[in-house]
Amino acid sequence: MTFEEYAELARLLAERRGAGAQSIAAAERRRDLHAAADFLDGRLTAQGRRLDLLGRAIGEPPAAAPAAEPGTAPAGPSTSVGDPPAVVAPDPDPAPDPDPDPGPTAGAAAVPARPVGEACDGAASAGVPGVSQRDPVVELELARRYADEADRHGQQAELLARRPMLLPAWSPVARAAAVYLASAGAGVVLMFAMVLASGLGALGAGPLYAWMCAGLPAGSLISGWLVLGRWGRAPLDEAGAARHPVLGVVVCFLLVPLAYCGYLLLLRIVR
């Protein structure tokens, strides 16, 4: 064996070792990309379920899944650790890319329209001439940022969904007291209207006292109860609204008679 033959064999051995190291690095990169894509896919699936739960809590139907683009095949299962990366044959007559330099904004716009695992499928065709693709690492990073932003908005929506529509910054006791006071105030207004009707002879003293001691307080209590049940309950609160019926009975059945007694006392003072 001559020295030239020995040098040629050594060169071929070095090339084969380099190709083997490159294939191992490509397989590890593909494995890492698929692991990151699977993790992000599970995270987005859980996020979608949580958003559907929030939508049902506020009465919105779940959003329909976006239709697949024509000619787009569904993403297959992830390649196992020991499998070599698939080789994609180049297109004999590739179509020219209308936007050869998409930039960061084009990749961000393309993230929601494609499955997460599709970004990893392009890793196998890296370096193949005639194949136009985006960097899967950049695509996964953009998808992760969108998922983080969606998590922040979802947490804010969940916090809002755990607060009632009526006086959300108030405590349950203060909210119930305000509602029962407003209902009793409406009953006091009706009571004064009945007092005027009684003074004109349209209503007798017996019905006036019956409405003042029982009818109007009961109506005020029922109206406050219904208002708290409708607007005092958080959408995600499964236990129901805190109505505090004892507080309602005390407020409604004391305020209306006390208002009438105060009216009579004021008349005595004026006269």
Summary of the structure (lengths in Angstrom):
residues: 271
radius of gyration: 36.6
end to end distance: 136.1
largest distance: 136.1
contacts: 678
relative contact order: 0.09
helix: 64%
strand: 0%
